[in-house]
Amino acid sequence: MSQWLDICNINDILPATGVCALLGNEQVAIFRPRRDEQVFAISNIDPFFDASVLSRGII
């Protein structure tokens, strides 16, 4: 079962952007779609280049 943790207020993430959060030793990319109250979270690591860039929107 997945568990969500409070990282920041949703209004701290501009619509159609992403931010990076450090949870323990793992970077998590958090995205907020346009004009929506939902958020999505994935690993911030690009699986092809092993670079920490996904929260910047480089996908």
Secondary structure as UniProt FT lines:
FT   HELIX           10..12
FT   TURN            15..16
FT   STRAND          17..23
FT   TURN            24..25
FT   STRAND          26..32
FT   TURN            34..35
FT   STRAND          40..43
FT   TURN            47..49
FT   HELIX           54..56
//
